[in-house]
């Protein structure tokens, strides 16, 4: 079952506007926060944000160790 934009944004702890912008940048048309996202797109978005979150955590850790 497709995930809604607002559900995925909530799980990723980002705004729906930010998620819609990323989806539009990927060429996926999203009309509103209730639009469904297919599983392939959801996996791509999760992978992208998980990589970004990991990089941010690493930078914070590196900064705190000095």
Secondary structure by P-SEA (a helix, b strand, c coil): ccccaaaaaaaacccaaaaaaaaaaaccccccccccccaaaaaaaaaaaaaaaaaaaaaaaaaaac
